[in-house]
């Protein structure tokens, strides 16, 4: 079963490293030394899908995080098809996943800028932009994004897309299953 595959793409060795990055106030106790994969499974078993979503957003490398979120937003939006600027932002994020160039990263930001706040599509396009590279225009001194921003934005996008399906629990289960496959096999992996 895919959920049991070793998380080869995740470079973190302990769940506590990811919890620290998330600034979680809870003390993980002995679980702080658990593998990210086993702690993720524990979060899911405890019906803490929202925490598992944010945990996965930080556990995955930034490229895989954005790829996971973009595909989850796309797949979860099939019942509530995005149009207009929302569709443009999602398309820009998916195009960045196909070709993670700086030009496509900046195009994702431009597309996100046209979308209303509170949109899963806006957040996933911003996750692509914040995945790496300078936040400033090319002719200005580079400013790197915070290390946790792409993961937080990606997780937020997944949560918003799942919430609008009307079946938050089921949608998050599907998204987290796909993310676990990506943690094991990379962005080229398919949930099918």
PyMOL commands that set and color helices and strands:
alter all, ss='L'
color gray80, all
select helices_A, chain A and resi 2-4+15-21+29-33+36-45+49-59+62-79+85-98+102-113+120-129+149-163+168-185
alter helices_A, ss='H'
color red, helices_A
deselect
rebuild
show_as cartoon
